[in-house]
Amino acid sequence: MDEPGVFTLPVARHEGHDVSRYEWLEAQDTPAVAAWAQEQDERCRRRLDALPGSAPFRARLRRLLSVPARWVPQVRQGVMADFRQEAGEERPSLWVTDARGERRIVASASLGDPTEAIAAYSLSPDGTVLAWGTARGGSDWVTVRFRDTRTGVDLPDVLTGIKWLTFGWLGADALAYLAFADPGADEDLLALNTDPRVKIHRFGTPQTDDEVIYKPVGTNWAMPHVSRDGRWLVLQEQIGVVPARVLIRPAGSDEPWQTVVDGAGPIHFVGMIGDEVICHDLREVANGRVIAVDRRDGSERVIVGESATSIDSDFTELGPDWVVTGRHVEHGSEVTVTPLGGGPGRQVPVPAKAVVRDLSVGGDEQAIYLHIERCDSEPGAGIVRHDVETGESRVLHHGALPSRGDVVVETVQVTSADGTQVPMRIIRPAGPAPRGTAKVFLSVYGGYSVPFLTTGYAGWHRAWLDAGGVLAYAGIRGGGEYGEEWHLAAQKIGKQKGIDDLIACAEWFELQGWSGPRQVALNGMSNGGLMVGTVLTQRPDLLGAAIPEVGVFDLLRFHLFTVGHAWVREFGDVNVPRERAALERHSPLHRIVKGTAYPPTLVLTADRDDRVPPGPHSYKFTAALQDAQSGSGEVLMRVAHNAGHAAGRTLAERIDERTAILAFAAAALALPMPADLNTTNNDKEPA
């Protein structure tokens, strides 16, 4: 597994284990590394395909994931654009609905390159121009084109060097956007993303003529926006991934930027109306509040005050004369509409124990669009339009999933190592609680203030439940379940608290008599993959299976690749001695100890993941774990081809990947597969 002559950096050691011998795998595009990864992947797929659960899980997932789906729309001046995935489509297409009716404006099957997918879109303020971005092989790099929604014809303009499709539209003729320096064709998946600049593009001119209007200093990037009336260009400047400052200047002018909000954040720009900048403020308010900052004198007023539950910044949007806020609580999601002038808010109806996946405001309409998913006995997802003036809600789409019977959805409190009560959501077949027989699929994220307790459920998990297993979701510290204090408690040097919380969640099932020992399969993606790696390496005796996906495993070198430098505020700084010491203690790669019996482990990654590149993380972690393994559990690595961090996969590829996870977990835990899992007459009729 060694590649001699390539080690130039200082040796990293922990527990007497030298990990520098795996650094040759960071050069993931070289022939030697590509051949190593191919051999690992082929061996893994052969093994997984032979598992007894593969065929039944694949058939079940085909039914679950082939249900037609829609996403929340953007609405501008009576024009609505949205993603839809119809029956038979491998990837979502873009649709437009206007006075002429509804139609596909960009069909996913029309792109030509089978590795290319529509990644994001943005409508101009008048609804006449649709910016649509495509990504190749699931990469975060996006190529943006512009289509006339009336004719369906693209303009000649094409923009590159973009990672996030956040535009400040200056009418229908120009826009502001954030671009990075071109890393070069051979470095686009590994090189640090540098030289962020906000530029203005005017339609009909080449991108090389685009004017740089702002260059962030001491931050990673700045996202452009425009006020509701189009008078002001707004920048949300971030420190790493933390939104911190808000700057404005009149649209179309060269005036100096005015700093309206300063400091280290977190404070999220929501919108600007009149002379007030509306923000979701977490600076000194643990559960968040919505404030208006007057651009003229910097004075602040509270629109939505702090309450006992945390406002989710991703679910805070500005309407014509109101603001909508979303909260994820133990029993599900809550959505509230509050007048901009302040005063009591009004609840938007959301089914009990359902989660709001996303929401959007209908431009100048008095309307909110909600993507709602249910995980109870009537599973499925849909799009609802809520009329703010009348209080009426109308279902635009409902995709009911097949279900084999009633389930129980409950939240339990788990005691962590320091006595903290940690919430864990459990979904199980209806009836008495299991007595020693539970086969548990435990999911985790545990970072960046994501409220995973309620948002962690995914439709593909249903297949495990249908097979008789138990689903669980850990609401550990580091997430956003109980506000910013809950998040900050497991940041940087406090990360071990989140790890201890997760260990306690995994232990709970045996301690409560639900299961025997090692009957928990632990799964998580990205930061969740990191958390799986920490438990795997700190408590190798605990799990029945570990299944980390696109995880961050090397916490001493994560900042050296692509956008990794933006995670320092979350994970810690290797150049600060106290933080480095903490990183060394819980970095999964550096916790591996040769001669240890680790549980069966399936590492999943993707060859074009340019957010958490496989070479610096999954490849090294897999190689080190395989070398250290002294137990009988297999250590396998599956590589998704022409796919990225969480994107780029066709429906068929998603079914294959989820099948691999569930079949591996079922084999490791000896989950008895019901012979009639895919007998359709055993399914409940969708409501």
Order of alpha helices (4+ residues) and beta strands (2+ residues): beta-beta-alpha-alpha-beta-beta-beta-beta-beta-beta-beta-beta-beta-beta-beta-beta-beta-beta-beta-beta-beta-beta-beta-beta-beta-beta-beta-beta-beta-beta-beta-beta-beta-beta-beta-beta-alpha-alpha-beta-alpha-alpha-beta-alpha-beta-alpha-alpha-alpha-beta-alpha-beta-alpha
